[in-house]
Amino acid sequence: MKGILITQCVQNDFVRPLRADESLPNLVHVGRFEADRLAGPNGVLIPFLRAAHAAKDLAIIHVVDQHDPVRHKAHFDLFRPHCVVGSEGAKLIASIDALANDDPDTRLVPAGDLNDFEDSALMRTLTDLGATPDTPIGVIGVWTDAKVAFLLYDLRTRFKAKKLATCSGLTASRSMDAHFRALESLKIVLDVELHHSPASFLAWLDPQAPPPALAPAAQCEFTKAIGTPSWWTPAHVAERDSLIGAIAGSKVQLQPLGGGFSGAQVFIARTTGPARVVKVGARDEIARERFGNERVARVLGDVVPRLLQYREGPRLAAMEMELAQSSDPRASTPATFQWLAQSDPSDEMAAVLDTALELAMDRALGRLYRVAEKDNADLLTTFGFTDNYGKPQFVDSVCRHAETVAKATDGTAAAAGVVAFYRQWLPGRTMMREVFTAPVHADFNLQNLLLSCRPGEAAPAHVWLIDFARLTRLPNLTDFAKVENDLSYIVLPASENAARMQEARLASASLEIDLAPFAVTPEERRYARWMATLRRVAARMDPRGAPAMADYRVALLRYAAHTIGFDEPTMAQRGLALLACARLAAMISSNS
């Protein structure tokens, strides 16, 4: 069964990239930034359309705006003149017109209003191409919040289509906020499958479509030995080197920064100008990260690396991103918070990292957290303890990890408390709360905070935030819980005194906390300093006092439960995480 791709207004008057000195041509154009994102030098729309026209088991319908100035006067009164029949603005972008005319499985369907099923041949064209309600149908183009959304709604309700999808990298609106909110709504309300990778979207439409071609492999020189994710084969390594060659050149020196989500590899590539981050990983995850970066870049500014290039292969994808203000000759090469915290125990570095933490959580990500909107939610579902139907999740894996850690750390009692929480207390439970949701990073571990330093200065030269693949709406303290988790079980060495500090941290009546009286070692004093800063900023974002702390404990339990199954912490640190799980589980269950 052939899939159907429907493009919506991929025409010059809607998406043609504009010159630097060129004014907007009309009211329907998506704007300079979005047109460049779709169809500019680094855009993916035109290469995707060329690949789609080359696919053998895919039919294409280009829905095109075509207007007669007299017949569509009322439409022009509202949207001003655009896509006049026979004009350059009415043509499909780039060379797609020629491809469409030469492809026997492609149709152009003129449509002159917001509803493409009214006064058009769309329904008849779908039938002529053999489409049925079971046919996979993908919709891309503009505007996401209007024409794309309306068309998907009509396909679901009028055509009774069961398999619908779109792609974030191939759609746009005049308002980026409207674009992103429309994608969320389409996924939730209409059950439209949302792809971020154009190559994966094409494979969904036509599983027989050839994968993206690979460039010659780069000669990669790594500044230190690196491993590869456990799921990589030699073919993945070859594909990584090919993707790096396509974006960074035939020979490149790379400084490993550590792994990202799902085992991605992250490197710093130094040039004579600003430093670049090169990231390679699973294709869908890297595509999702690109989507997340696009969503926050204009809000957060130059703390988010600027995308330079993006490439996809059969399994992997790669991004090259520029770090703003990293060309300062006095500043160090960018490094992660975690690496600096573990490699430099000085008081001077502790002060720099403390400032970096406040800059990241307050001045940068705080711009997202401060626009939190009140909503009602079940915290157990929000933080993944139960699915959308209230059924407990991850019970077997958490209990198995708890018992494994208990055997190695004499934590039998703690493991028993965790098992009882997951197996006995959790089933059938809800925890309805008024929550304050905002866009959050949702995977803000300490390797996703980069900074550079100048000698003798107590503040970082600059900070950057990376890896927005998990960007989503969650309670606005979610990222704080993740950072607190990593400070507590990865950076802080495990000890009996560290366990006492954890008890004080978890039992705090409100968010703000002072652990300095409990600290004995230099490492513990640094930890107490960072925790005070983190919690102080958290209290600014959610000033509700005790209720905020009670909700926060649910997020802390989520991350602590994940940590007991991680390889990165030592077994002793995982033992601390297990004790925290038991303590948090007891506090949550007794107060609910």
N, C-alpha and C positions, 0 to 999 in steps of 0.2 A: 504494500500500500504506500503510495507516494505521500510524503508530507507536503504541506502547503505553507509557504512563506508569504505573508502579506506585509508589504511595506506601506507606510502611511506618510505621504507628502515628503518623500526624500527628494525634494526639488530645490532649485537654486533660490527661490524666494523664501524658502524656509530654513535651509541649512548651509548655504554657500558660505565658506569662510570669507571674512572681510579683511581688506587691507587695513593697515594701521591708521590711515587717514580717512577711511571710508565711513560714512554715516550709515545707520541702520536703514535698509531699503524700504521697510514697511512695518506694520504692527505684528505680523505673524512670524517674522524671522525670530529664531530662538536666541539670538544675541551672539556677540563676538566670542565670548568664552565657550559657550555650549557648541557653537558651530565648529570652533577649533577642536573641541574635545571629540566631536563626532567625525569630522571630515578634514581636519587639519593634518599637518605633517605626522603627528603621532596618533591620529585618529584611527579607529578600527572599522568604521562603517564601510568605506569604499573597498578595502581589501576583503571584507566579509562578503559584500555584494558580488564581487568578482568570483570568490570561491563558491558562493551559492549558485550563481549562474552556471558554473562548471559542474555542479553536482548532477548526477544522472537520474537520481530518484527523488527529485524535488521539483515541484511546480511553484511558480512565483506569480503573485498578483501585485502589481504596483498600483495602489490607489492614489490617483493624482488629482490635485486641485486644478480645475480648469474653469475659468469664469468668463462670462460674457458681460461686459460693462453695463449693458442695458437690462438684460434678464436678471442679473444678480446685483442690481443697484442697492437693494435693501441690505444685502450681505456686505457690500462695499461701504455702505454708510456706517456699519458697525466695525468692520475690520480694515477699512481702507483698501484701495486697489492692490491686488497681488495675483499672481498666476493667471494673467490674462491669456486667453487662448492664443497660441502662436508666438508668445513672447519668450525671451531667453529665461526669464524667471520661472516659467512654467515647466522647463525641461528638468529631467532627472539630473542629479549632480554628476559631475565628472563625465566619464565615458559610459555610464550605465544605460543611457538611451540606446546606444549601439548594441550593447549586450542584450538588452530587452528585445530589441527588434529582431535579433538573429536567433533567439532562443524559442523553439516551438512550444515549450512548456511555460512560457511567460505570457501574461496578459496585462494590458494597461486598462484600468477601469476608471474613467473620469467620475468624479463626485464633487458636487459643488456646495455641500453644506456640512454641518457637524455630524450628521447621521449618514453613514455611508451605505446603509441599507435602503434609504429612501431615495427614490428617483435616480437609481443607479443600477448597473448590471451586476452588482457584486454577488447576489444570491444565485443568479443564473450562471455566472462564471464559476463559482464554487462547484455547482452541480455538473457543469460541462467538464471540469477537470477531474471528476470522479470523486470529489470529497464527500465523506459521510460524517455523521457525528463521531465516529471512531477515528477519524483521520487526525494525526498530529498537525496542529495549526499554530504557527508562531507569528507574532505581530511585532514589528519594530517601526521606528520612525518618530514623528512628532505630531502633536504634543502629547507627552505621557499622561498628563492629567485630564486631557480632553479627548482628542481624536483617537489616540491609542486606547485609552480606558473605555471610551464609548464603544469602539469597535469590538474590543474583547467582551464587553457586556452583551452586545448584540449577538456575537458569535455563541456565547454561552446560552442566551435566552431564546433567540430566534432560530439559530441554526442547530441548537442543542449540542454544540461541540463539547466533547468530554475531555479532550486533551489540548490544553491551551498553554502557551508559554510566551515569554518575552525575555529580553536581555538588557540589563542596565547599561551596558556599554554601547548599545545601538539605539537608544531612545533618549529623548531630551525634551525639555520644556523651556519657556521663557524664564520661569522661576525655578532655580535649582531646588528650593525647598518644596515647591509643588511637585517637581519631578520625583524626588525621593519619597514624599508622602504618598504619591500615587502608586509607586511601585510597592510600598508596604500594603496599601489598601488592596491592590490587585491580588497580591499573594494571599491575604487573609480573607477578604470578602468573596472574591471570585475563584479562589483556589487556582490561580494562574501560577504555573511553575516559573520561578524567577531564576534565570541564569545570569552569571556575571562574566563568564568566559564566552566570547563569540565562537570559538572552536567547539566548545561543548554544546552550545546552542545549535550549531549546524549539525553536529553529530546526533543530537536529539531529533532534529527534523529528518535527517537522512543518515542512518547509521553506516551506510556504505560510502559516505563522502570521504575523500582522501584527507588524511591529517595534514596539518601545516608542514610545509617543507622546511628542512633544517639547513642552516648555513654551515660553512666550514668551521670546524672546532677551533676555539682559541687555544693558544699556548698559555696556560694559567700557571703563574708562579705564586704560590701561597707562602706568606711570611712565617707560617708555622704549620705543623702537621694538622690535618683535619680528618675527621671521620665522615661517614655518610650515613644518612638515615637507614634504619634496619630494613626498610622495605625497598630501598634502591637496589637495582641490578647494574651490571656494567653498562647496559643500554641507557640507564638514567644518567650515569656519570658522563657518557658520551653526549647525551642530549644537553646536560648542563653546560658542558664546554662549548657546544654549538651555540646555545642561546647567549652565553657570555660573549662569544665571538661576534654575534650579530649586533650586540648593543655596546660592547666595550672595545672592540678591536681584536686583531689577530694575536696580540701579545699583551698581557695585562698582569700587573702585580696586585694581589688581593690580600688584605689583612682580615682574617676571620673575626667576626663579632660574636659568633655563637648561633645557635639554632633558633628558629622562630616556630610559630604554630605549625603542627603536623610535620615537624622535621625539616623545615625550610633551612637553607643555608644563606647566611647574611655576611657580606664582606664590605670593607671600606676599600675603595679604589682611589688612591691619591693622584691628583693631577697638579698642574701648575696653578690652577684656579681653585674654586671650591671643591671640597671633598665630595665624592659620590658614594652612595650606598648601592650595592648590587645585591639583589635578592633573587634566589631561585628556589622554587618549590613546586608542590602539586599544583597543576594548572588551575583548578577551580579555586583553590585557596589564594593564590597570588592574584587571580582576577578579582576575587572578593576583596582583597586588600586594596587593590587599585580603586575599586568602588568606594571603599571606606575613606581612602585618602581624598578622593574627589569630593566626598560629602562634607568633610571638615576643613579642607585646605583654606577656603576663603574666610572661614570663621576664625580659625586658629592662627592663620598667617604663617610666618616663616619658621615657626617651630615644627611644622610639618614639611618634610622634604618635598621638593618640587619634582614631579614626574618628568623625566627626560625621554625615556624610551620604554616600550613594553613589547614583548615578543612572546608568542605561544608556540609550543611544540606539540607532539603527539600526546605526551604525558605531563610535561612540566611547562611552566611559564617563568619569565624573568622580567624584573623591573630594574631600571637604572634611575636613581633619584639623586638630586643635587641637594646638599646641605648648605643652606644659606649662611653667610657670614663665617664660613669655615676656612677662608683663605688668609686669615690673620696670621702673619708669620710668627707672632709671639705665642700663639695658641697651640696647644697640643693637638695631636691627631684625635678626632672624636673617639670616645670609648664609652662602654655601657656603665651605668650606675653600678651594676652588680660587680663587674670586673674591677672597677676602681675601689669599691668598698672592700673587696676581698684581697686586693693586691697592695693597697696603700693604707696602713693602719694609723697614719699620722693624724694629729689633731687638726692640722691645716686641711687635709683632705676631708675630714669629718665635717668641717665647717662648709667647705665647698659643696659637698653632697647634700647637706642640710638645706642650703639655699636652693640647690637644683630641685630638691623635692618640693619645696614651697612654690617655686616658679612653675613647675610642671602641674601641680595639683590645683593651685589657686589661680595664677595669672593666665595659664594656658587652658588646661582642661576645665578649669572653673568657669570659663565662658559658656561651656555646654551645661555644666551642672546648675548654674544659676537660673537657667530658663526652665527648670523642672516644672512639670504640670501635675496637678493632683489627679490621682486615678484610684480606683478600687482594684485590688488584686489579692489573690491567694499567694502569700509569700512562699509557701511550699512549692507551688507550681512555678512561680517567678524564678526561684533559684534552683530549679531542676530536681527537687526531691521527688516530685510527682509529675506525671505528664498532664496534658490538657484535660484528661478525663479523671484525674485524681488518683491514678494508679502509681504506686511507688516505682521509682526508677533506680537502676544501678545498685540494688540491694545486695545481690550476690557478690559483685566485685568489691564493694566497700567492706562488706563483712569478711571476705577472704583476705583482703589486704590488712584489715585490722588484726585478724588472727595471726597473720604472718609476722607483722611488726611486733605483736605482743610476745611471741615466742623468742624474739631476739632481744627484747628490751625489758623483760619482766613486767609486761603491761597487761597481764591477764584480766585484771579487774576492769581496766579501761576498755579493753576489747569487748568484754561482756556488756558494758554499758552501751557501747556503740551498736552491737548486734541487737540488743533489746530495743533500742530506739528505732532502728531500721525495720526490724522484723515484727515487732509487736506494737509499738506506739504509732508508727507512721501510717500503716494501712487505714484508710477511711478518714484520715484527718484532713482538716483544712485550717488555714491560718489567714483569715480575711483581714486585710488592713487597708487604711488609706495610705497610699504610697505616693512618693513624689518622683516621677520618672523623667528622665532626660536622656539624650544621646550619651552613651558611655563607651569607652574604649573596649571594655569587656574582656581584655586579655592583657592588662597593663602590668606585666611582670617587669622586673628590674633590668631586663635586657632590652626592653623597648624604650628606655629612657637613655638617650645619648647626651654627652656633654663634652666640651673641650675646656681646658684650663689655661690660665696664664700664670707664670711663676710669681709667687708672692701675693696673689690676689685671693681674697676670701670668698669671692663669688665666681661661678663659672663664666667663661667667656661667652658661651652660648649653650642652649639646650635644644634638643630636638626629640620629637616623639615619632615612633615608627610602629608599623604593623597594626593597621586599623581593620584587619580582616574580620574581626568579630563585632565591629561597631553595631550597636543596637540600642533600643530604648529599654532601660532597666532603672531601678531605684538609683538616685544620683550618688549614693555612697558606695556603689558596687566596686568601682576601681580602687577606692580606699581600702576595702577589705582585701583585695588581691595584693596590693602593695604591702599591707600589714602582714599578710600571710607569708610573703617571701622574705620580708625583713626578719620575721620570727623563726622561720624554719629552714632558711637557706643561708642568710647572712649571719645571724646570731649563732655562735657555737653552742652546742648543747651542754648543759651542766645541771647540777641540782639547783643552783641559784637561778639559772635561766628558767627552770620549771616554776620557781617561786614568782619570778617576774611575769610569767604567762598567767598564773592564777590571778595576780593583781590586775593584769591587763583585761582579762575576760570578765572579771567581776566588777569592773568599774561601773558606778551608777550612771554615769553620763559619758559622752564621747571624750571630752577633754581629760587628760591623764598626765600624771607625773610619776615616771618610774625611776627617776634618778635616785631616790632614797634606797631603792632595792639593788642598784647596780654596784658591783664590786670590781670587776675587771675593766680594762680600757674598752674592750669590745662591747661590754654591757653598757658602759656609759655612752658610747656612740649610739647604740641601739635606743637607749632611753631618750637621747636627744632627738633622734629621727622620729620616734614614736610620738613625742610631744608635739612636734611640728605637724605630723600627719593628722593627728587627732584634732589639733587646734583648727586646721583648715577644714576638716570634716565637720566640725561643729558650726563653722560659718555656713556651710552648705545645707545643713539640716539642724536648725537651732531648737529642736523640740525637746532636748534634754533626755530624760529617762526613756520615753517612747522611741526616740531615735536610736538609742543604744540597744534597746530590746530588739528592734528590727535588724539592726546591724549585726547582731549575733547570729542571725540566720544566714547572712552572707558569709560571715566568718566560718561557720560550720561547713558551708558548701566548699570553700577552698581548702580548709584543713582536711576534709574527707578526701579530696582529690590528692592532696599532698602525700598521704600515707601510701599511695600507690606509685609515687614518682621515683625515678632513679637518681635525680640530682642531689637531693638532701642525703646526708649520711643516715645510717640506720638510727643513730642516737637522735638526730633531728626529727626523723619520722616518728620516733618514740614520743618526742615533745608534741608533735602534731596529733598523735593518737590520744594523749592525755587531754589535749584541748578539745578534741572531738567529743570525748566522754563528758567533759565538764560542760561544754556548750549544749550537748544533747540533753543533759540533766536540767540545765537552766531553762531551755526552750520548752521541754515537755512539762515541767512543773509550773510554768507560767502561762500555759495555753489551755 
